[in-house]
Every structure is written in structure tokens, then in C-alpha cells.
Amino acid sequence: MNTLIYYSFSFLILSILVLTVGLIKPKWIFLWMDKPGRMPVVVIASALFMIGAVMFGEGNKRLQQEKAQHSKQQLEQPAAETPAPAPAPAPISTAP
């Protein structure tokens, strides 16, 4: 599986975490501000969510291309022909 898909899940989880923590306590997200608002937290969480969604889409697109290329290569390779079994010679009987 593509690493972009894994990273996109991390971004999506991070955006949900930033949004929930930022809406409850915005000071925890913006440590350097005296009185932070909740609207910048929503903007940052939305940007993280969009980054994760784009990464997920690109990862899926690459995965589909790799699958199509793999199946195309399998169709181009000729099937290995199995040789027909050679008949075994009949046993020689030395009956009197």
C-alpha cells in the first residue's frame, strides 16, 4: 500500500485532534497568544483536513495506476506452456 495513504490518515487524525482541542481550549494550540480565538483553530484544522484529503486522493490514484500496470504486465507475458508427458515404454516381458 502506498505511504501517502498512511500519511493522509495521520493528517486527518491530527486535524480532528487540533479541532477538538482548539475548540475546547484554544490556548493549548496557540501557546504564544494571550487571548486566542476559536476561528483560527477552525482554519488550521480545515487546512490540515484538506491536506489529508488531497494526499489520500493522490495515494489512491497512484495505487490504481500501479495495479493497472501490474495487470497489464501479467497480460503481456505469455502463459508458460506445460509440456505433454512423454509416454513411458512398455515393460519387456521375457516369458518362456
C-alpha positions as CSV (number, residue, x, y, z in Angstrom):
1,M,0.0,0.0,0.0
2,N,1.1,3.5,-0.7
3,T,2.7,5.6,2.1
4,L,0.7,8.6,1.0
5,I,-2.4,6.9,2.2
6,Y,-0.8,6.2,5.6
7,Y,0.3,9.8,6.0
8,S,-3.1,11.1,4.9
9,F,-4.7,9.2,7.8
10,S,-2.2,10.8,10.2
11,F,-3.1,14.2,8.8
12,L,-6.9,13.5,9.2
13,I,-6.5,12.3,12.8
14,L,-4.3,15.4,13.5
15,S,-6.9,17.8,12.1
16,I,-9.6,16.2,14.2
17,L,-7.4,16.4,17.3
18,V,-6.5,20.0,16.6
19,L,-10.1,20.9,16.1
20,T,-11.5,19.3,19.2
21,V,-8.7,20.6,21.5
22,G,-8.7,24.0,19.9
23,L,-12.4,24.5,20.3
24,I,-12.3,23.4,23.9
25,K,-9.0,25.2,24.9
26,P,-7.6,27.4,22.2
27,K,-4.7,28.4,24.4
28,W,-3.3,24.9,24.1
29,I,-2.9,25.3,20.4
30,F,-1.7,28.9,20.3
31,L,0.7,29.0,23.2
32,W,2.2,32.3,22.2
33,M,-1.0,34.3,22.2
34,D,-2.6,35.9,25.2
35,K,-6.3,35.5,24.2
36,P,-6.5,33.2,21.2
37,G,-9.8,32.9,19.3
38,R,-11.5,29.8,18.1
39,M,-11.8,30.8,14.4
40,P,-8.0,30.5,13.7
41,V,-8.2,26.9,15.1
42,V,-11.0,26.1,12.7
43,V,-9.0,27.5,9.8
44,I,-5.9,25.5,10.8
45,A,-7.9,22.3,11.3
46,S,-9.6,22.8,7.9
47,A,-6.3,23.3,6.2
48,L,-4.9,20.1,7.8
49,F,-8.1,18.2,6.7
50,M,-7.7,19.4,3.1
51,I,-4.1,18.4,3.0
52,G,-5.0,14.9,4.3
53,A,-7.8,14.6,1.8
54,V,-5.6,15.5,-1.1
55,M,-2.9,13.2,0.0
56,F,-5.5,10.3,0.3
57,G,-6.7,11.0,-3.2
58,E,-3.2,11.1,-4.7
59,G,-2.3,7.9,-2.9
60,N,-5.4,6.1,-4.2
61,K,-4.6,7.4,-7.7
62,R,-1.1,6.0,-7.6
63,L,-2.3,2.7,-6.2
64,Q,-4.8,2.3,-9.0
65,Q,-2.1,3.1,-11.6
66,E,0.3,0.5,-10.0
67,K,-2.5,-2.1,-10.1
68,A,-3.3,-1.3,-13.7
69,Q,0.4,-1.5,-14.7
70,H,0.8,-4.8,-12.8
71,S,-2.2,-6.4,-14.5
72,K,-1.1,-5.1,-17.9
73,Q,2.3,-6.7,-17.4
74,Q,0.7,-10.0,-16.5
75,L,-1.5,-10.0,-19.6
76,E,1.5,-9.3,-21.8
77,Q,3.5,-12.2,-20.5
78,P,2.7,-15.4,-22.4
79,A,1.4,-18.2,-20.4
80,A,4.1,-20.9,-19.7
81,E,3.2,-23.9,-21.8
82,T,3.4,-27.2,-19.9
83,P,4.9,-29.9,-22.0
84,A,2.9,-33.0,-22.6
85,P,4.0,-36.0,-20.6
86,A,6.2,-38.4,-22.6
87,P,4.8,-41.9,-22.9
88,A,6.6,-44.5,-20.9
89,P,7.9,-47.5,-22.7
90,A,6.1,-50.8,-22.1
91,P,8.0,-53.3,-20.0
92,I,9.7,-56.1,-21.8
93,S,8.5,-59.5,-20.8
94,T,10.8,-62.4,-21.0
95,A,8.3,-65.2,-20.6
96,P,9.4,-68.7,-21.9
